[in-house]
């Protein structure tokens, strides 16, 4: 399989041969399986605060004995933990607390931040998922020579405009306000994935508006966001060589 090779100004220099791993069959089922297995590892840990919902001085011991102080005999109330809000003589104003069925009580099965979300993946399936992600992006893959690493960002943007033409709007990362009620539910903004630029392990590149990843740090979530192929990916010439060596 071949891909177009461009110089630092975005001018075509011909074609370059891609490694065999770019021409494998796309296994969407395996790719999605690996993505879902790895998703929990990269997610931020979350959980309920220790002791949440149990900060009340509520007693779970309810006495049903007659003629006893603070007993609930004849009150017609259940034995859930209760706290006393006020009293008049031996008459108490109780309100349930602590347990899950009460107002402000703890959750019955709250998430724990210490939960182990790691899932094992078969090595062959992991390799197959990587090859599927690479093959799914090979159709629109772009390779730049190593001179693109030394140019300024504004010149790099001009080169991308030259290469992608009308599709440049989807190259840079953008963020917009979501329409609908999602704005009130913690997901106010929507953003696209943008271009992924893969460079060699010894190469350094900093660009605003795109995602730059070294070959050694490349992950399934970078190549296939949401577990689906089709992300726009550009490679440096050295990155293509290193990927070919890794998947021999």
C-alpha positions as CSV (number, residue, x, y, z in Angstrom):
1,X,0.0,0.0,0.0
2,X,1.2,3.5,-0.8
3,X,0.6,6.9,0.7
4,X,1.4,10.4,-0.6
5,X,4.6,12.0,0.6
6,X,4.6,15.8,1.2
7,X,7.4,18.2,2.0
8,X,7.3,20.9,4.7
9,X,5.4,23.3,2.4
10,X,2.6,20.8,1.6
11,X,3.8,20.1,-1.9
12,X,3.6,16.5,-3.1
13,X,6.9,14.7,-3.5
14,X,5.5,11.4,-4.8
15,X,4.5,8.2,-3.1
16,X,5.9,6.2,-0.2
17,X,5.4,2.5,0.5
18,X,3.6,1.8,3.8
19,X,4.5,-1.2,5.9
20,X,2.4,-4.4,5.6
21,X,0.6,-3.6,8.9
22,X,-1.3,-0.8,7.1
23,X,-2.8,-3.3,4.6
24,X,-4.4,-5.8,7.1
25,X,-8.1,-6.6,7.2
26,X,-10.0,-4.3,9.6
27,X,-11.5,-6.2,12.4
28,X,-14.0,-3.7,13.8
29,X,-15.2,-6.2,16.5
30,X,-11.8,-6.8,17.9
31,X,-10.9,-3.1,17.8
32,X,-14.0,-2.2,19.7
33,X,-13.4,-5.0,22.3
34,X,-9.9,-3.7,23.0
35,X,-11.0,-0.1,23.2
36,X,-13.7,-0.9,25.7
37,X,-11.2,-3.0,27.8
38,X,-8.7,-0.2,27.9
39,X,-11.2,2.7,28.4
40,X,-11.4,2.2,32.1
41,X,-7.6,2.4,32.6
42,X,-7.4,5.9,31.1
43,X,-10.6,7.2,32.8
44,X,-10.3,9.4,35.9
45,X,-11.0,7.5,39.1
46,X,-14.2,8.5,40.9
47,X,-16.1,7.3,44.0
48,X,-18.1,8.4,47.0
49,X,-16.4,10.1,49.9
50,X,-15.7,7.8,52.8
51,X,-18.5,8.2,55.3
52,X,-20.8,10.1,53.0
53,X,-24.4,10.0,54.2
54,X,-23.4,8.8,57.7
55,X,-22.4,12.1,59.4
56,X,-25.5,12.0,61.6
57,X,-25.7,11.0,65.2
58,X,-28.6,8.7,64.4
59,X,-29.1,5.6,66.5
60,X,-30.0,2.3,64.8
61,X,-31.1,0.8,68.1
62,X,-34.9,1.2,68.5
63,X,-36.4,-0.1,71.7
64,X,-39.9,-1.5,71.7
65,X,-40.1,-1.9,75.4
66,X,-43.1,-0.4,77.3
67,X,-42.7,2.5,79.7
68,X,-39.0,3.0,78.8
69,X,-37.3,6.3,78.1
70,X,-36.9,7.0,74.3
71,X,-38.7,3.7,73.5
72,X,-40.7,3.5,70.3
73,X,-43.4,1.2,71.6
74,X,-46.8,2.3,70.4
75,X,-45.4,5.0,68.2
76,X,-46.2,3.2,65.0
77,X,-42.8,3.8,63.5
78,X,-40.2,1.4,62.0
79,X,-36.8,0.5,63.4
80,X,-34.7,2.5,60.9
81,X,-31.9,4.7,62.5
82,X,-33.4,8.0,63.6
83,X,-32.1,11.3,64.9
84,X,-34.0,13.5,67.3
85,X,-34.8,17.0,66.0
86,X,-36.8,18.2,69.0
87,X,-38.7,16.9,72.0
88,X,-41.4,17.8,74.4
89,X,-41.1,15.8,77.6
90,X,-41.1,12.2,76.6
91,X,-42.4,13.0,73.1
92,X,-39.7,13.1,70.4
93,X,-39.7,14.5,66.9
94,X,-37.8,11.7,65.0
95,X,-36.5,11.7,61.4
96,X,-34.9,8.8,59.7
97,X,-31.3,9.1,58.7
98,X,-28.2,7.3,57.5
99,X,-29.8,4.4,55.6
100,X,-30.4,4.5,51.9
101,X,-34.2,4.9,52.1
102,X,-34.0,8.2,54.1
103,X,-33.4,11.8,53.0
104,X,-29.7,12.5,52.8
105,X,-28.8,8.9,53.6
106,X,-25.9,7.0,52.1
107,X,-26.0,5.2,48.8
108,X,-26.5,1.4,49.0
109,X,-23.7,0.5,46.6
110,X,-21.7,3.7,46.0
111,X,-18.8,3.6,43.5
112,X,-15.3,3.2,45.0
113,X,-12.3,5.1,43.6
114,X,-10.1,2.2,44.6
115,X,-11.9,-0.2,42.2
116,X,-9.6,-2.2,39.9
117,X,-10.8,-1.4,36.4
118,X,-7.9,-3.1,34.6
119,X,-8.9,-5.8,32.1
120,X,-6.5,-8.3,30.5
121,X,-6.2,-8.4,26.7
122,X,-4.9,-11.3,24.7
123,X,-1.6,-10.2,23.0
124,X,-2.8,-11.4,19.5
125,X,-6.0,-9.5,19.9
126,X,-4.1,-6.4,20.9
127,X,-1.8,-6.6,17.9
128,X,-4.8,-7.3,15.6
129,X,-6.6,-4.2,17.1
130,X,-3.5,-2.0,16.4
131,X,-3.3,-3.3,12.8
132,X,-7.0,-2.7,12.3
133,X,-6.7,0.9,13.5
134,X,-3.7,1.5,11.3
135,X,-5.4,-0.1,8.3
136,X,-8.6,1.9,8.8
137,X,-6.7,5.1,8.6
138,X,-4.4,4.1,5.7
139,X,-6.7,5.3,3.0
140,X,-6.4,8.9,3.9
141,X,-2.9,8.6,5.6
142,X,-0.5,11.4,4.8
143,X,3.3,11.2,5.2
144,X,5.5,14.3,5.7
145,X,9.3,14.4,5.3
146,X,11.3,15.2,8.4
147,X,11.6,18.8,7.4
148,X,8.1,19.5,8.7
149,X,9.4,19.2,12.3
150,X,11.5,22.4,12.1
151,X,9.0,24.9,10.6
152,X,7.0,27.4,12.6
153,X,3.4,26.7,13.5
154,X,1.9,29.2,11.1
155,X,3.8,27.6,8.2
156,X,2.7,24.2,9.4
157,X,-0.9,25.3,9.3
158,X,-0.4,26.6,5.7
159,X,1.1,23.2,4.8
160,X,-2.0,21.4,6.2
161,X,-4.3,23.6,4.3
162,X,-2.4,22.8,1.1
163,X,-2.6,19.1,1.8
164,X,-6.2,18.7,3.0
165,X,-7.9,21.5,1.0
166,X,-11.6,21.6,1.7
167,X,-11.3,19.1,4.5
168,X,-9.1,21.4,6.6
169,X,-12.1,22.4,8.8
170,X,-11.9,19.0,10.5
171,X,-8.1,18.9,10.9
172,X,-7.8,21.3,13.8
173,X,-9.4,20.6,17.1
174,X,-12.5,22.8,17.7
175,X,-14.9,23.2,20.6
176,X,-18.5,24.4,20.6
177,X,-21.3,24.7,23.0
178,X,-23.7,21.8,22.9
179,X,-27.3,22.3,22.0
180,X,-30.0,21.1,24.4
181,X,-30.1,20.1,28.0
182,X,-26.7,18.5,28.1
183,X,-25.4,22.0,29.0
184,X,-27.0,21.5,32.4
185,X,-25.7,18.0,32.9
186,X,-21.9,18.5,33.0
187,X,-21.3,18.2,29.2
188,X,-21.6,21.8,28.1
189,X,-19.0,21.5,25.3
190,X,-18.6,19.3,22.2
191,X,-15.2,18.9,20.5
192,X,-13.9,16.9,17.6
193,X,-10.8,14.6,17.7
194,X,-8.8,16.7,15.3
195,X,-5.7,15.5,13.4
196,X,-3.3,13.0,15.0
197,X,0.3,13.5,14.0
198,X,2.6,10.5,14.7
199,X,6.3,11.2,15.0
200,X,9.3,9.0,15.7
201,X,10.5,8.2,19.2
202,X,13.5,10.6,19.0
203,X,11.6,13.3,17.2
204,X,10.0,16.3,19.0
205,X,7.1,18.3,17.7
206,X,4.8,20.8,19.5
207,X,1.8,22.1,17.6
208,X,-1.3,23.9,18.8
209,X,-4.6,22.5,17.6
210,X,-3.6,18.9,16.8
211,X,-2.5,15.9,18.8
212,X,1.2,14.9,18.5
213,X,2.2,11.4,19.7
214,X,5.4,9.5,19.5
215,X,5.4,6.0,18.1
216,X,6.3,4.4,21.5
217,X,3.3,6.2,23.2
218,X,0.8,5.3,20.5
219,X,-2.4,3.8,21.9
220,X,-5.7,2.4,20.5
221,X,-7.6,5.4,21.9
222,X,-5.3,7.7,19.8
223,X,-5.8,5.9,16.5
224,X,-9.5,5.1,16.9
225,X,-11.4,7.4,19.2
226,X,-14.6,5.7,20.5
227,X,-13.3,2.4,19.0
228,X,-14.0,3.3,15.4
229,X,-11.6,3.8,12.5
230,X,-11.5,6.8,10.3
231,X,-9.5,9.5,12.2
232,X,-7.3,11.7,10.1
233,X,-3.7,10.7,10.8
234,X,-0.4,12.1,9.5
235,X,3.0,10.5,9.9
236,X,6.5,11.6,9.7
237,X,8.7,9.5,7.4
238,X,10.7,8.2,10.4
239,X,7.5,7.3,12.3
240,X,6.4,5.1,9.3
241,X,9.7,3.2,9.4
242,X,9.5,2.6,13.2
243,X,5.9,1.4,12.9
244,X,7.0,-1.1,10.2
245,X,9.9,-2.3,12.5
246,X,7.5,-2.8,15.4
247,X,5.0,-4.9,13.5
248,X,7.4,-7.1,11.6
